[in-house]
Every structure is written in structure tokens, then in C-alpha cells.
Amino acid sequence: MSATTTADRPPPALRLPRRRGVELSLLVGAVLASVYGYADVGLAKSGAVPPDAAGYGAGLGLLALLAHLAVRLRAPYADPLLLPIAVLLNGLGLVLIYRLDLETPHTPAASAQLVWSAMGVALFGAVVLILRDHRVLARYAYLSAATALVLMVVPIFFPAVNGAKIWIRLAGLSFQPGEFAKILFAVFFAAYLAANHNALAYTGRRIWRLQLPTGRVLGPIVAIWLLSVGVLVLERDLGTSLLFFGLFVIMLYVATGRTGWIAVGLLLAAVGAAVVGSLEPHVHSRVQDWLHPFASIDAGQGPGQLAQSLFAFAAGGMLGTGLGAGHSILIGFAAKSDFILATAGEELGLAGLTVIFLLYALLVARGYRAGLALSDSFGRLLSVGLSSILALQVFVIAGGVMGLIPLTGMAMPFLAQGGSSVVTNWIIVALLIRASDSARTPHPAVETGTLAPVRMRT
């Protein structure tokens, strides 16, 4: 019996760097940058550093540290950029909201936003610690869809706020159920498309260059999507309906690999926008404001919100007026939510605005990268869907505030005032971190007579 030689032994599994130290260093930089902005606002408005600057930095730093410990404990191979980007955007949002609070002392929002941020980080930690395998979510596809529909229907029975029935107000608190519904719909779409992607791509009738699946396969997902969009139309929530439509088309394209779905989606979006914009008064007024942003000035009534937003961007120039030195509060009640990007554009300038957009782009790109590196279809589709939610939100909100498309009334991820929004965005980042950890965790070769290949994941 011959002894086993060195050549007969399987090679050791490749150890990929965990990069948790890199993540911690970036988190320190994100917290310091946020504290610097907080202090800069105080210096610009009163000539002194705010007395609670140290407490703000300690609170934000504690939240970042707790999130980092959760990742280090349960997702050691996760992408080291996802968490620092989220902390930096959240911290910058708190700075901008605090800056606007100084102009409206009767309606402070920064302290409430910090509480919502703490709740978001707590749920982030819960997802990272409890959810050990993202594939478990696929078992609850139909339950997710049903829950999402219920969450979207409930606000219909509550009074409209600013023309849209998307809020629930109880005991002095308000939240937007549609923010949570978008995650549940992403789970449902990912699970259903992963289970039926072959039938969607290769069965059915061919019309011109588009392969239409059979009604039995495409019917359930289209029915649920139509129900969700119908509810949103009743609630006058143009932004979320556009978000769900874009999410549906993107995930359908990723699942089938057929570019025809993109063309069909753009065509249906154009037709739907034309019909709703013509028939629904609330949406029609927003379309008219978009087409004629300076009409109120010409009529002697002063500038409207969109006109003030454009003035703020113009006043910012290349480098901005400096934190605390702008006048975007003239936009009105939506300055802390819909139009907070105008404050960033005025006080940080085109350079600062570019940095913010690059942070969003990097966050989305790392989410796509995590999805592409996964071996299971559900994980790939879920990661792409969640990343697309962030990308679509940024496009819809930035486009509306800059006058590229009609206003939709959504909240900029992490940046704007909105408790439901910041909580759900933290949950999205947690799911992306779970996916990236699964994608980057090394899997050793298994010895079965011949050497199994070592799977390289980036």
C-alpha cells in the first residue's frame, strides 16, 4: 500500500480577505465627515459649533459600530463598501435636515430622523443576525405578495396628505406602508421569476421579435403587478407606481435575458403616463408644473416649488454657497423631503451633488455585483431587484427636482426626511450585505475521487 504523495492531496481552499478592517476605517471616515458637516452648519448660522455636536457624533458612531459588529459576526465576507456608504448618506441627510430645522424651529425633524435611523439600524442588525441564508425568503413568495397588497390597500381608508393617500397616521405617528411593500414585491418577483424563468424565456407565442410566455406562466405575476399599480393609482401615488413598474420590467428582463421586454416596458410606461397625466387632476397639475415651471411667476403669484428648486441649483454653482448659507427653505414644506436634494445642490454645489450621485451609483453597482456573483437564480434576481429599487428612486426623485420629469413626491434614499423610507433602505442594505457575504464566502473543494473545482467569488 503506497503512501499518499503531496501531489495526491487536494489544494487548500483559497482564503479571500474579509476586509472588515477596511469597512471599519471607512465607517470612521463617514462618521467624521458627517460630524464635520454638522459643525459647519453651526459655524455658518451662529458662529459656533453646536453644543450637541459631540452627542450627534457619538450617536451616529454608536449606530455605525453596532451595524459593523453585526456584519463582522454574521457576514464576515460581505462587501466592505455597502455599510460605510449607507452610514455616510444617512449622516449627510441628518446634517441637511438639521440645517433646515434651523430655519423652521416650529417643525424640527432631525431628532425624529435620528430615532428612525436608529430603528433602521436595529432592523439592519436583526436581518444580518437572524437571516443566515437569503434563499429562505423564496419560501414566502406568495405570503410576501399578499402582505404587500394589504399594506398598500390600508392607506386608502385614511385621509389624503398633500393629495395622495399613502400615509397612515396613528397616535401622532405616521408611516408609509408602500415603502415596506416594495421589498416584499422584490422578494415575490425574484422567487416567481427564478422558478419560472425557463418557461418565461422559451415558451409561448412569438410576436415579431418578442417571445410572449403562456398566460398560465405570466398570468400570476402580471395580475399581482396590475393590482398593485391599480391601488397606487387610486391613492394618487405616481412615484411608487412608476417604481413598481420599473422594478417589474427590470426583473423580467434579467430573468429572461430578452431586450424586447425593455421596449415593451418603455412603450407601456409612455402610454400609461399620457393617460394618467391627462385624466387624473392631481397628476395633471404636476405635469403642467413640469411643463411650465415659471408660469406662476408670469402670473404674478411668485415662484412655485419647482421654480425655487431650479433657482437653488443655479445659486449653488460649481462649489456651492456652503452649508448653512443657502436659501432653499424658500421651497416650502417639502424642503426636508421631496426637495432636500435642492439644498444639497445649493450649498454643496455641482461638486458635492456629483459626489452624492457617485455614492448612490457605487451602492447600486456593489449590489449588482453581489447578485451577479451568486450561483442561485433567486439570489441574483433579489439583489438586482433591491439595487434597482435604489437606482429607480434616485432617478425619479432627482429627475423631478431638477425638472427632467414630473414631480412624484418620493423620498431620496437615506437623505430626505421620512421614517418609513430610512428604515426600509436600511433593510435593503442588510439584504444586500447578506447576499454579498454568500457571494464572497469561499467554498473549499470536495474530494470525490477527482478534484472538484474551487469556486471563485468576488
C-alpha positions in Angstrom: 0.0 0.0 0.0 1.7 3.2 -1.2 1.7 6.3 0.9 -0.2 9.3 -0.3 2.0 11.8 -2.0 1.8 15.5 -1.9 0.5 15.7 -5.5 -2.5 13.5 -4.5 -3.7 15.9 -1.8 -6.3 18.5 -2.8 -5.2 22.1 -2.8 -6.2 24.2 0.2 -9.3 26.4 -0.3 -8.4 29.9 -1.3 -8.8 32.3 1.6 -10.4 35.6 0.4 -9.7 38.7 2.5 -12.6 39.6 4.8 -11.8 43.3 4.7 -13.7 44.1 7.9 -10.8 46.4 8.9 -11.3 48.3 5.7 -15.0 48.6 6.5 -14.3 49.9 10.0 -11.9 52.5 8.6 -14.4 53.7 6.1 -17.1 53.9 8.8 -14.8 56.2 10.9 -14.3 58.4 7.9 -18.1 58.5 7.2 -18.9 59.5 10.8 -16.2 62.2 10.9 -17.4 63.7 7.6 -21.0 63.8 9.0 -19.8 65.4 12.3 -17.8 68.0 10.3 -20.8 68.9 8.3 -22.9 69.2 11.4 -20.3 71.6 13.0 -20.0 73.6 9.7 -23.7 74.3 9.8 -23.5 75.7 13.3 -20.5 77.8 12.4 -22.3 79.2 9.4 -25.5 80.0 11.3 -24.4 81.1 14.7 -20.6 81.4 14.5 -20.1 78.5 17.0 -20.0 74.7 16.9 -23.4 73.3 18.0 -23.3 72.2 21.7 -24.7 68.8 20.8 -22.2 68.1 18.1 -20.3 65.6 20.2 -23.6 63.8 21.1 -24.5 63.7 17.5 -21.2 62.2 16.5 -21.3 59.7 19.4 -24.9 58.6 18.5 -24.1 58.2 14.8 -20.8 56.5 15.7 -22.5 54.0 18.0 -25.1 53.1 15.3 -22.3 52.6 12.8 -20.3 50.4 15.3 -23.3 48.2 16.2 -24.0 47.7 12.5 -20.3 46.8 11.9 -20.3 44.3 14.8 -23.3 42.6 13.3 -21.7 42.3 9.9 -18.4 41.2 11.5 -20.2 38.5 13.5 -22.6 37.0 10.9 -21.4 38.3 7.5 -17.6 38.4 7.7 -17.1 38.2 3.9 -19.7 40.9 3.0 -18.8 43.8 0.7 -16.9 46.3 2.8 -18.3 49.3 0.9 -22.1 48.8 1.4 -22.3 49.8 5.1 -20.0 52.8 5.0 -21.9 54.3 2.0 -25.2 53.9 3.8 -23.8 55.5 7.0 -22.4 58.4 5.1 -25.6 59.1 3.2 -27.7 58.8 6.3 -25.3 61.1 8.2 -25.4 63.7 5.4 -29.2 63.5 5.4 -29.2 64.2 9.2 -26.9 67.2 8.6 -29.2 68.7 5.8 -32.3 68.1 7.9 -30.7 69.8 10.9 -29.7 72.7 8.7 -33.3 73.2 7.5 -34.6 72.8 11.1 -32.7 76.0 12.0 -34.9 77.9 9.5 -38.1 76.2 10.8 -37.8 75.9 14.6 -41.5 75.2 15.0 -41.2 71.9 12.9 -37.9 70.2 14.0 -37.3 66.9 12.2 -33.6 66.0 12.7 -34.2 64.4 16.2 -37.1 62.3 14.8 -35.0 61.3 11.8 -32.2 60.1 14.1 -34.7 58.0 16.0 -35.9 56.4 12.8 -32.3 55.9 11.7 -31.7 54.0 15.0 -34.7 51.9 14.3 -33.4 51.2 10.8 -30.0 50.2 12.1 -31.7 47.9 14.6 -33.7 46.2 11.9 -30.5 46.0 9.8 -28.8 44.2 12.6 -31.8 41.9 13.1 -31.7 40.9 9.4 -28.0 40.3 9.3 -28.0 38.3 12.6 -31.2 36.2 12.0 -31.3 35.7 8.3 -28.4 33.2 7.7 -29.4 32.3 4.1 -31.2 34.6 1.8 -32.7 31.7 -0.1 -35.1 31.1 2.9 -37.1 34.2 1.7 -38.1 32.3 -1.5 -40.4 30.1 0.5 -42.6 33.0 1.4 -43.1 34.4 -2.1 -46.9 34.5 -2.1 -47.1 35.5 1.5 -44.9 38.4 0.7 -47.1 39.5 -2.2 -50.3 39.2 -0.1 -48.8 41.2 2.7 -47.6 43.9 0.3 -51.0 44.2 -1.2 -52.6 44.6 2.2 -50.0 47.2 3.2 -50.9 49.2 0.1 -54.6 49.0 0.5 -54.8 50.2 4.1 -53.9 53.8 3.4 -57.0 54.2 1.2 -59.1 54.3 4.4 -57.1 57.2 5.8 -57.2 60.9 4.8 -55.1 62.1 1.9 -51.9 64.1 2.6 -50.8 66.6 0.0 -53.1 65.0 -2.5 -52.0 61.3 -2.0 -53.4 58.6 0.2 -50.2 56.9 1.1 -49.8 57.6 4.8 -51.2 56.0 7.9 -51.4 58.3 11.0 -51.9 56.8 14.4 -51.3 58.3 17.8 -49.3 61.2 16.4 -47.0 58.9 14.3 -47.2 58.5 10.6 -45.6 55.9 8.3 -45.9 54.9 4.6 -46.7 51.2 4.2 -45.8 51.3 0.5 -42.1 51.7 1.5 -42.2 48.2 3.1 -44.3 46.8 0.2 -41.5 47.4 -2.3 -39.2 45.0 -0.5 -41.9 42.3 -0.3 -42.7 42.7 -4.0 -39.0 42.3 -4.8 -39.0 39.1 -2.9 -42.1 37.8 -4.7 -40.9 38.8 -8.2 -37.4 37.2 -7.5 -38.9 33.9 -6.3 -41.5 33.6 -9.0 -39.2 34.6 -11.9 -36.5 32.3 -10.6 -38.9 29.3 -10.5 -40.3 30.1 -14.0 -37.5 31.8 -15.9 -37.1 29.0 -18.4 -40.9 28.9 -19.2 -40.9 32.7 -19.4 -38.0 32.7 -21.9 -38.7 29.7 -24.1 -42.4 29.0 -24.2 -45.4 30.7 -25.6 -46.1 32.6 -28.9 -43.6 34.7 -30.8 -44.8 38.1 -32.0 -42.3 39.9 -34.1 -39.1 39.7 -32.1 -40.7 39.2 -28.7 -41.3 35.7 -27.2 -44.5 36.0 -25.2 -44.9 33.4 -22.5 -48.1 31.5 -22.0 -50.8 33.1 -19.8 -50.5 30.3 -17.3 -46.9 31.3 -16.6 -47.0 35.1 -17.0 -50.6 35.5 -15.6 -50.0 35.4 -11.8 -47.1 37.9 -11.8 -48.9 40.3 -14.2 -52.1 40.0 -12.1 -50.3 40.9 -8.9 -48.4 43.7 -10.6 -51.7 45.2 -12.1 -53.4 45.0 -8.7 -50.5 46.9 -7.0 -50.4 49.6 -9.7 -54.2 49.9 -9.6 -54.1 50.5 -5.9 -51.4 53.1 -6.3 -53.4 54.9 -9.0 -56.4 55.1 -6.5 -54.0 56.5 -3.9 -52.6 59.0 -6.4 -49.1 57.8 -5.7 -47.4 58.3 -9.1 -43.9 57.8 -7.8 -44.4 54.4 -6.3 -46.4 53.1 -9.2 -43.6 54.2 -11.5 -41.1 52.5 -9.2 -43.0 49.2 -9.2 -43.5 49.2 -12.9 -39.7 49.8 -13.5 -38.9 47.1 -11.0 -41.2 44.6 -12.7 -39.7 45.3 -16.2 -36.1 45.2 -15.0 -36.5 41.9 -13.1 -38.4 40.4 -16.1 -35.6 41.4 -18.4 -32.9 40.0 -16.1 -34.8 36.7 -15.7 -35.4 36.1 -19.4 -32.4 38.0 -21.0 -34.7 39.3 -23.7 -34.3 43.0 -24.5 -37.8 43.1 -26.0 -39.2 43.5 -22.6 -37.4 46.8 -22.1 -39.0 48.1 -25.3 -42.5 46.9 -24.2 -41.9 48.4 -20.8 -41.0 51.8 -22.2 -43.9 51.8 -24.6 -46.4 50.9 -21.8 -44.9 53.5 -19.5 -45.3 56.2 -22.1 -48.9 55.2 -22.8 -49.8 55.0 -19.1 -48.1 58.3 -18.3 -50.0 60.0 -21.1 -53.4 58.6 -19.9 -53.0 59.2 -16.2 -51.4 62.6 -16.8 -54.4 63.7 -18.9 -57.3 62.2 -16.8 -56.1 62.4 -13.1 -56.3 66.0 -11.9 -53.6 65.7 -9.2 -51.1 64.1 -11.7 -52.2 66.5 -14.4 -51.3 69.5 -12.3 -47.9 68.1 -11.6 -47.4 67.6 -15.4 -48.4 71.2 -16.0 -46.0 72.4 -13.3 -43.2 70.4 -15.0 -44.0 71.8 -18.5 -44.3 75.4 -17.3 -42.3 75.8 -14.1 -42.3 79.6 -14.2 -46.0 80.0 -15.1 -46.8 81.2 -11.5 -44.1 83.9 -11.8 -45.5 85.1 -15.1 -49.0 85.3 -13.4 -47.6 87.4 -10.6 -48.1 84.7 -7.9 -44.4 84.2 -7.2 -42.3 81.1 -7.9 -43.6 77.6 -7.2 -41.7 74.7 -5.6 -40.1 73.5 -8.8 -39.0 77.1 -9.8 -37.5 77.6 -6.4 -35.7 74.3 -6.7 -34.2 75.3 -10.0 -33.2 78.7 -8.6 -31.4 76.8 -5.7 -29.4 74.6 -8.1 -28.4 77.7 -10.1 -27.3 79.6 -7.0 -25.1 76.7 -5.9 -22.8 76.9 -8.9 -19.8 74.7 -9.0 -18.8 74.6 -5.3 -21.9 75.8 -3.6 -22.7 78.5 -1.1 -21.5 76.4 1.9 -23.6 74.5 4.4 -26.0 76.8 6.2 -25.6 79.7 3.7 -28.3 78.8 1.2 -31.9 79.8 0.9 -33.6 76.6 -0.2 -36.0 76.8 2.7 -38.0 79.1 0.4 -39.2 76.0 -1.4 -41.6 75.4 1.5 -42.9 72.5 3.4 -41.3 69.9 1.1 -37.7 71.2 1.5 -36.9 68.5 4.0 -38.4 65.6 2.0 -39.1 65.9 -1.7 -36.7 68.8 -2.4 -33.8 68.2 0.0 -31.6 67.5 -3.0 -32.0 71.2 -3.9 -30.5 72.1 -0.5 -27.5 69.8 -1.3 -27.2 71.3 -4.8 -27.3 74.9 -3.5 -25.0 74.5 -0.5 -22.6 71.9 -1.8 -22.7 72.9 -5.4 -22.3 70.7 -8.5 -19.2 69.1 -7.0 -21.0 68.0 -3.9 -24.0 66.8 -5.8 -21.8 64.8 -8.1 -20.2 63.1 -5.0 -23.7 62.2 -3.7 -24.7 60.7 -7.1 -21.5 58.7 -7.2 -22.2 57.3 -3.7 -25.6 56.1 -4.9 -24.1 54.7 -8.1 -21.4 52.8 -6.1 -24.1 51.5 -3.7 -26.2 50.2 -6.6 -23.2 48.8 -8.5 -21.9 46.8 -5.5 -25.4 45.4 -5.1 -25.5 44.3 -8.7 -22.0 42.8 -8.3 -23.1 40.8 -5.3 -26.1 39.5 -7.3 -24.0 38.5 -10.4 -21.6 36.6 -8.2 -24.3 34.4 -6.7 -25.0 30.9 -8.0 -28.7 30.7 -7.3 -31.3 32.5 -9.5 -33.3 33.8 -6.6 -30.4 35.5 -5.0 -29.3 37.1 -8.3 -32.8 38.4 -9.0 -33.3 39.6 -5.5 -30.0 41.5 -5.4 -30.7 43.1 -8.8 -34.2 44.0 -7.7 -33.2 45.6 -4.4 -30.4 47.5 -6.1 -32.8 48.6 -8.9 -35.2 50.0 -6.3 -32.5 52.3 -5.0 -31.5 53.3 -8.6 -35.0 54.0 -9.7 -35.8 56.0 -6.6 -32.7 58.2 -7.1 -33.6 58.7 -10.8 -37.3 59.5 -10.2 -36.6 61.9 -7.3 -33.6 63.7 -8.8 -35.3 63.9 -12.2 -38.3 65.5 -10.7 -36.4 68.0 -8.5 -34.2 69.0 -11.5 -37.1 69.4 -13.9 -36.3 66.4 -16.1 -39.6 64.5 -15.3 -42.8 65.5 -13.4 -42.5 65.5 -9.6 -43.6 62.3 -7.9 -43.4 63.0 -4.1 -41.0 60.3 -3.1 -38.1 60.5 -0.6 -34.5 60.4 -1.6 -32.9 57.2 -0.1 -31.3 57.9 3.3 -31.1 61.7 2.5 -34.6 63.0 3.0 -36.9 63.3 5.9 -39.1 60.1 6.1 -39.0 57.5 8.8 -40.5 54.7 6.7 -38.1 55.4 3.9 -34.9 55.3 6.0 -36.0 52.1 7.8 -36.7 50.2 4.6 -33.5 51.4 3.0 -31.5 50.0 5.9 -33.3 46.7 5.4 -32.4 46.8 1.7 -28.7 47.3 2.6 -28.9 44.4 5.1 -30.2 42.1 2.4 -27.5 43.2 0.0 -24.9 42.5 2.7 -26.3 39.1 3.3 -26.2 38.4 -0.5 -22.7 39.7 -0.8 -21.5 37.6 2.1 -22.9 34.5 0.4 -21.3 35.5 -2.9 -17.8 36.1 -1.5 -17.6 33.3 1.1 -15.0 30.8 -0.2 -16.2 27.2 -0.7 -13.4 24.5 -0.4 -13.1 21.8 -2.9 -14.8 18.5 -2.1 -12.7 15.3 -2.6 -14.8 12.8 -4.6 -12.2 10.7 -6.4 -11.3 13.7 -8.6 -10.7 17.2 -7.5 -13.7 19.5 -7.6 -13.0 23.0 -8.9 -12.7 25.8 -6.4 -15.4 28.4 -7.0 -14.0 31.8 -7.1 -16.4 34.5 -5.9 -15.7 38.2 -5.9 
